[in-house]
Amino acid sequence: MNNKGAYKYPAWCQMETALDMYQQDREACLRAESEKLGAEAVNSFDRYNDAAEALIKGVQDLSGPGVLEILAESHAQHNMSAVLGFVDEHVCITLAWEALGMLAVGKERFWDLVALVKDRTPGERAKEFLARVARCYLFGFDCECVIMCRATIDSEFEAEVSGDEVLSWWETTPKGKKGKPAPINLYGRIEASAFAGKMGDAALRASHDIREAGNKAVHKRPLHVDAIEYIRKTVFVLDEIHTSS
């Protein structure tokens, strides 16, 4: 097969080349058109580029002083449909570069997850969360991945450990003997599961690690974490629960 054409280059390389060519051609075309109209048009072109960048950042952060003013000024001075078309192109280019960055991460991380694939049967809700765990990891959303790991085991423990089992464990604890209310939550279900012999000490520790990391990510601040380690712990806990049941 001698005539491979574009196929002789990797897919990601082809995508980056096509996007880069489009971006350069667009820039050259729009700048040439603005130069025909004079210095003011060139200045407007540069302002539009800056405004589009500010608008994109404002939308991605869901905050940003001056974003609404950018739209209002553009609407007042120029044809709004033309302005939105210009911004839409800019948005497409910016998001496409980000998507290609995710592709670069995802194609490497894909093989990390291959090692964790198994014929496991989590509950339907846990299965949906587990799919989101994988997608978050593939596309580099590590903090969100840990939150989804917590949601996965939370769903599974809720399905596998009843409130009565939590109460049975709680009655053996010092606080339970004093009549304090039982923690019918993820913490309580984890402890009750271990108490009932549904998982061993290693899975107990892994469950609490996931729970605590998820809590920190939700209630304190986004974490910089080794997400794959929490995924390993999550599937280990799921497998432990189902092996023991």
N, C-alpha and C positions, 0 to 999 in steps of 0.2 A: 504494500500500500504506500506508494511513493507520493501521491498527490493528496496530502493531508489538508492542505489549505490552512485555515485558521486553527484547525484542530491540533496542529503541531505545538501550539502554545496552551498552557494550563487555562482552565475556565476562568479563574479569578483574574488572571492576567488579561484575558480578552475583555472582561467586564470593565476593569480599570482603564484599559486603553480606550475603549469606546466612550466611556464617561469623560475621560480627560479630553479626548478630541472634541466631543460635543461642547464641553465647557469652554475650551479655547476658541472654537469656531463662533460660539455665541458671543463671547467677550469681544472678539475681533469685529464681528458684524455690527454689534450694537455701538461699539466705540466709533467705528467708521461712519455709521449713520449720524451719530451725535456730532462728530467733527464737521460734517457737511453743514450742520445747522449753526455752528459757531461755538464760541467759548462758553456761553451760558448753558448751551445744551450739554456740553462735556461736563460742566460742573453739576448739572442736574443728574446726569448718568452716574457720576461718582456718589452723589448724595443718595440716589436710589439704591445703589449697592450697599452703602452703609446702613440705610434705613431697613433694607431687607434683612441684613445680618442682625440688626437690633431686634427686628420683629420676630425672627426665627428664635433667637435666644430668649426673648420674652415669652414666647409660646412654650418652648421646651422647659423653662423654669417656672411657668405659670406665675411669673412676676416680671417686673421690669418697668421702671419709671420711663415715661415718654413714649411707650409703645402705641398707645391710643392716639397720642398727638401726631405720631408719624402718619397714621392712617388719615386723620382729619386734615392734616396739611396737604397730603397727596391728593385727597379728594377735592380740596379747595382749589388747588393749582392746576390739576391735570385731569384728563379723562380717567375716571375711576376704573373702568374695565381694563384699560391699557395698563394702569398701575398694578392691578391685581394679577394680570397676566404675567407681567414682569416678575412680580414677587413669587408667583406660583412656580415659574421656571427656576428661580433661585432656591426655593424650598426643595424642589425635586432634586436639584444638584446636591444641595447640602445633605439631605437625608440619604441620597444614594451613596455618598461617600461614607456616611456613618454606617449604612447597611453593609457596605463592602468591608468596613472595619470589623463588623460583627461576623461577617463571613470568614474573615481571616482567623478570628478567634474560634468560631464554631467548628471549622473543619479540623482544627487541632484537638479541640475538646471532645469532638464526636467519639474519638477512640478511647478517651477516658471512660465514657459511658458504656461503650461496647462491653467492657469487662464486667459491668454490673448488671447486664441484661440477664434475666432468668425467667423461667416459666412460673412466676409468682401470681397469686390471685388475691390482691388486696380488695377491700370493699369498693363499691362503685364510687363513692365520694372520695375515698383515699386514692383510687386509681386516677380520677380526674386531677387531683392535686399533684400526684406523682408526675403526670404528663407535663404539668406546669413547672415542676422542679427541673425536669430535663430541658425544657425550652429556655428557662431563665439561665441555666448554666451554659447552654450552647451559645447564647447570644450575649454572655458577659454580664448579666445582671446578678452578681454574686450575693449582694445583700437581700434582694428579693428572693433569690433561690433559698436562702436560709429560712426566710419567713414561710415560704411554701413547704419546706421540709417540716417545719413545726406544724403547719396546717395539716400535712399528710398524716403525721403520727397522731395528732389530736383527733382527726376524723376516725382513724383506725381504732384508737383506744376507746373512743366513745361507742363504736360499734361492738367492740370485743369485751368491754368491761362494764358491767351494770352498776347502777347506783347502789344496789344491795351489796355487791362485792366491795365497793368502796367503804360502805358502812361496816362491813365485817372486819376489814383491815383497821379502820379507824378506831373501833372499839378496843383494839389491843394496844393503842398508843397512849402515852401519858395524857395528851390533850383530850383524846377521845374518852378516856376514863373519867375526866373531869367534866364531861358533858358538853364540851365545846362543839360547835357545828362542824360536820364533816366537810372537807374540801371536795365537792363534787365537780372537779375540774381536771385539767390535764395532769397536774401534779398528783392529785389523789388517785386518778385512774392508773397512772404509772406505778405508784407504790402498791396499789391494790393488785395490779397484775403480777408484780413480783411476789407479793404475799401469797397469791393463789397458785404460784408455781407456773405461771404462763410464760415466764422468761427468766433468764439467769441474771447474775450480777453484772456481766458485761453489757447486756442489753439494757439493764436498769440505768447504768451510768451513761450509756449512749443516749438514752431517751431524755434524761435530764440535761445532758449537754445540748441537745437539739432544742429542748424547751427553753432553756436559759438564753441561748444565742438568739432564738426567735423573739423572745421577750425584749432583749436589749435592742434588737433591730427595730422593733415596733415602737417601744416606749422611750428609748433614749436617743439614739442617733444611728444613722446608717453605718454599717460595719465594713471594714476591709477584712475579709475572711477567706480562708481556704475552703471555698464552697464544695469542692469535690469531696472533702473529708466529711462534711455534714451529709452529703448524699450517700456516701458509704455507710455512715451510721444509720441513716434513715432506712435504707433497704435491709441492713442487718437487723434492725428492730422489727421491721415487717416480717422478715423471714423467721425470726425467732418466735414471734407471736403465733404464726401459723404452723410452725413445726411443733410447738408445744400444745396447740389446741387440737 
